[in-house]
Amino acid sequence: QLQLVESGGGLVQPGGSLRLSCAASGFILANYAIGWFRQAPGKEREGVSCSRRNGETTYFADSVRGRFTTSRDNAKNTVYLQMNNLKHEDTAVYYCAAASDVGVLSSPLEQEYYDYWGQGTQVSVSS
């Protein structure tokens, strides 16, 4: 059974940091592009970042570029989203998703190209 499980969400003050984890079971994450998406209350889900299977080619939404980074630990079959300098507007449910590397070439932050999704983890930024 193919499964992605996010963890690491929580409540943090503005300016704080969180690291989200996306652990895979049933398949090898290193063979896939991994995207992070988020959905804020009342808004559509949007792409946050994408890490190509080589782990070196990454994409970020303008709203998080310079504050968020992504990394992989292939030995743990896990991808991470490091979020720094968090803002109120980063509050959302965060999802990780897996896609074929070729499938995300043209639009790495478009959710339609992703095949497997986690259940999401809540991130709340509040003072």
N, C-alpha and C positions, 0 to 999 in steps of 0.2 A: 504494500500500500504506500503510495507516494504521499508524503506529508511534509508541510513546512510549519514550524512552530516559532512564533515570535515571543520574545520576553525582554524584560528590562525597562518597560514603561513605568511611569509613575508621576508623582507630583514634584515639580521643581520650581524654584523661584526664577524670575527673569534674570538672565545672565548666567544661569547655571548650565550644567551639562548632564547628559544622559548617554548611555551606550545601549543601543538595542541589538539584540541577537536574533538571528534567523537560523534555526537548526533544521536540517533536512534528514528525513528518514525514507528509505525505500529507493533513493536515487543519489547520485553523486553530484553535489553542487558544483564541483569544479568543471563539469561538462556543460554548464548552463550560464547564461547571463542572469544576473539577479537584480531585480528592481525593488526599490522601496517606494511605496505610495502612501498617501495619507488622505483622510477624509475628516474634515471639520464639520461640526454640527450645521446642518442646513446648506452644506456645500457639496459639490461633486468631488469624487475622488480625483486626486491629482498626482502626477509623477513627481517624485522627490529626487531620486538618484537611480543610476544604473551602473552596474559593474560588469563589464564583459568577462567572459570566461577566463581570459588571461590574467584577470585581476588587476591589470595595470591601466586599462582603458576605462575611464569613468566619465559619467555625465551627471550634471546636477542642474536642478531648476535654479533659475536666477534668484529666487527668494531665499535659497539656502546656501548658494555657492559662497565659499570662504568660511562658512560656519560648520558645515557638515562634511564628514569624510566617510568613506566606506572601505572596508578591508575584508580579507578572507583568511580563514584558517582551514585549509583543506584537510588537515589531519583530524580536525573536529567536525568536518562537514558543516561548517558554520560561516555565515557572513554577518558582519557587524555594520551598524550605522552609528558613528560617533557624532553626537550633536552637541555643539558648543554654542555659547552665547545665545541661549534659547530666548525666544520672544513670546509674548502672549499669542501672537498669530500662529505659532507653531503647534498650538493645542489641537490635537486631532487623534483619531485612531490610526495607527501606523501599521501597514501591511507589507510583508515581503512577498515576492512572486518570482517565479522562475520561467525563463523563456529560452528557446533555442538562440544561440549566439547570432546566427544569420538572421533570425526573425526580427531582431531589434536593431539591425544595422541602420535602417532609415529613420526610425522613430523610437529611440530607446526609452523614452518616458511616456509612451502611449500604452495604456493598459491592455488594449485589444490584442497586443502581440504576446501577452503572457498567458501561460497555460496552467500553472499551478500556483495556488494562493494559500497563504496562511490565514489564521483566524483573526489576527490583529491584536495590537496591544495599545492601551490608552496612554497618551502623553498629555499631561496637563501642566501648563506654565502659568503660574499665578503667584502673586505676592500675598 
